[in-house]
Amino acid sequence: MRAHYSDIFRALATKERVGILGLLYRHNGLTPTQIAKCFYLEQPTISHHLHHMQRVGLVTPQSADKDARQTYYMLNIGYLEQTFDSFIQFITSNPSESYAQTHYVVSR
């Protein structure tokens, strides 16, 4: 199931999360501990941010070994591109106008 646009934008709502995505874009998989070294945040806080982004499909976890002691996170760039392309189509289509007219008061 695809995440709703509002869920995706909520997952991108902090500068830390956007920064994490940028870091993951430049590296092919990082652990929360490796990511934390690049920010002024503790590892549990990074894991919290990664969890929210994973929930909507922006990042993908992958275990490095059989014991799963280290989980690497990767940016799901294809999903991100597809989501933004789809969002642009959504907001520029006629159905969005009728949705706005029925759900919001627009002053003229």
Secondary structure, DSSP 8 states (H G I E B T S, - for coil): ----HHHHHHHT-SHHHHHHHHHHHHSS-B-HHHHHTTTTS-HHHHHHHHHHHHHTTSEEEEESSTT---EEEEE-HHHHHHHHHHHHHHHHSHHHHHHHHHHS----
